[in-house]
Amino acid sequence: MTVPIHRHALLWLKGRPLIRRVALALAALAILPYVLIVLYLLPFVHPVSTLMLRDLVLLRGYDRQWVSLDDISPVLVQSVMMSEDGQYCFHGGVDWGEMRMLLEDTLNGQATRGGSTIPMQTVKNLFLWNSRSFVRKALELPLAVTADFIWSKRRLMEIYLNIAEWGPGIYGIEAAARHHFKVPASKLTSRQAALLAVSLPNPFDRNAGKPGRGLRRLGGLIERRARGSGDYITCIYD
């Protein structure tokens, strides 16, 4: 009688307790982000990112003051959506059309765009690492779809804006607004909001509080897009 392959695997693992423990630890590590996604449904839970944890481990500390979405200037939300993910309200966590074009460009050896949606950036910040790799992207995609399915668009945006990095040790929009412009997130002007939004891809080289000519030009573009974003932000503001 032939023993099924999976039974062979189980018998092999039983004879190797160290390997079994490592396998169980890896399985638990893979499942943990999905458990945390459910936990983060609770509005009083304020998640921290892997970069914040890194700063704590390295004894650097960081500045992050959690604020609800109602205490963030709507023009900042509009600006971030227009800069980072114009289809935020319409996709299910991943913009598959954009991902297909990204894959085609990669296979053709062309320079690639980022291709990340706000849900993808959120789960990356919460659970993964920053360097580009196919392994990270493969882990990121199902996490983004799960987060977008379980959280409301408002909750997802609230978490993203409270964990995004806006400079060395500056996390979340409240700390960023006070650091760069000396105002709370609720009082940001359209120009300030646009500058913060366009600095997100590289907040170390792009200083929203001291923008160069290129950053001012990008900020002006996003400021204009944000003014006409009404049809794109219905999932946040009815």
URPE-V760551 format. One record per pair of residues at least 24 apart in sequence whose ideal C-beta (glycine too) atoms are under 7 Angstrom apart, sorted by sequence separation. I is the first residue (numbers start at 1). GAP is how many residues later the second one is. If there is no record, write none. Layout:
[[I;GAP] [I;GAP]]
This chain:
[[93;24] [120;24] [123;24] [195;24] [198;24] [119;25] [122;25] [194;25] [197;25] [91;26] [93;26] [94;26] [117;27] [119;28] [180;28] [181;28] [191;28] [194;28] [88;29] [119;29] [180;29] [194;29] [88;30] [166;30] [85;32] [191;32] [194;32] [85;33] [166;33] [190;33] [84;34] [122;34] [164;36] [167;36] [168;36] [190;36] [119;37] [122;37] [126;37] [166;37] [122;38] [125;38] [165;38] [118;39] [121;39] [125;39] [118;42] [94;47] [94;50] [93;51] [94;51] [93;52] [92;53] [93;54] [93;55] [92;56] [92;57] [89;64] [51;74] [50;75] [49;76] [49;77] [50;77] [50;78] [47;79] [50;79] [157;79] [77;80] [80;81] [153;82] [154;82] [153;83] [69;85] [69;88] [69;89] [72;89] [68;90] [33;94] [67;95] [66;96] [76;97] [72;101] [63;106] [66;106] [67;106] [62;107] [63;107] [64;107] [65;107] [67;107] [61;108] [63;108] [64;108] [37;109] [41;109] [60;109] [62;109] [65;109] [76;109] [33;110] [37;110] [41;110] [65;110] [64;111] [34;112] [38;112] [47;112] [63;112] [73;112] [76;112] [37;113] [72;113] [73;113] [75;113] [49;114] [51;114] [55;114] [71;114] [72;114] [73;114] [79;114] [83;114] [48;115] [71;115] [73;115] [75;115] [79;115] [83;115] [46;116] [47;116] [84;116] [76;117] [80;117] [83;117] [67;118] [75;118] [79;118] [40;119] [52;119] [73;120] [76;120] [49;122] [83;139] [82;140] [79;143] [82;143] [89;143] [82;144] [89;144] [89;145] [86;146] [89;146] [79;147] [82;147] [78;148] [81;148] [75;151] [78;151] [81;151] [81;152] [78;155] [77;159] [74;163]]
